[in-house]
């Protein structure tokens, strides 16, 4: 990732053994009634509910954020509906979230 | 200036796709979204390839801007409607850029590509070809652009609006949370800066909040309306959203965007840096 970039990169799946290089990674999938939902706007909100970042889910519904220890909510917006899930990240590693939209 | 002068709604856009003299431009850093589907008739601008100088750390110069717009078939009297992904970050940056080079009729699509998609409106993958035009840009309007020396001089006298996330502001993170945290410059913020993340001026669907809500937000955060204001972020595009809100929507006249932003400031030797939350 070039350091003069600021847009969200294309998203991909995050395996459980993904090398986080010591970072807190929040990752997961957006699903709907008929399976994975690509093209959803996935928003990371901090413990106070404030917006922190946003990515667009991949064709397979995948998303990934690099965060810090703490409480996080991930909220997905899609023309078919919205949904959200929360997680408490104690420390580095992959923290999985599943979000269904309808 | 009113909201209608600087923003158009997705509904208006859909009704004006074929209006003569109206040109839609999609501006993105990653243009694969455009290639897969865009607003019908919209011209593609690649933020990195088209708007940044290929060698120096700066934008394209006046001649480069003229060449770009001429090639893409955009005339001085066209009404340009800008939109893009990433909550219009790069589109807002391009808006500021069009203003910098003196384009008169330019507006942002409120909510950008996100709102268009959430509305379930149609996207087209047809190639867009326009006849070349002859575009003439003006000299840069430096009343809306801040440079580093001026930024350092203004500490203690101007408002600084740091639009990065609270964790970037405090120094906990070096980049937005959707990016790996690999940076070399020091973390922190310009002393005395207010931390008003760009997203606070926007609704969840990417549209701007009302002028009243935005005015109240900045006032609550401690912005002194009697002083000039410099907005910055990491590379100057999220802060274009704040510049747009303050200068275009609220009509404050002394507002500059510092496009060097934290990547420049946080790498300068000898300048003051503050750490920690507000």
Interface residues (C-beta under 8 A of the other chain):
Chain A: X1 X3 X4 X5 X6 X7 X8 X9 X10 X21 X23 X39 X41 X43 X44 X46 X50 X51 X52 X53 X54 X55 X56 X64 X65 X66 X67 X68 X75 X77 X78 X79
Chain B: X28 X29 X30 X32 X33 X47 X85 X86 X87 X89 X90 X114 X117 X118 X119 X120 X165 X166 X167 X172 X173 X175 X176 X177 X178 X179 X180 X181 X182 X183 X184 X197 X199 X200 X204 X205 X233 X234 X235 X237 X238 X263
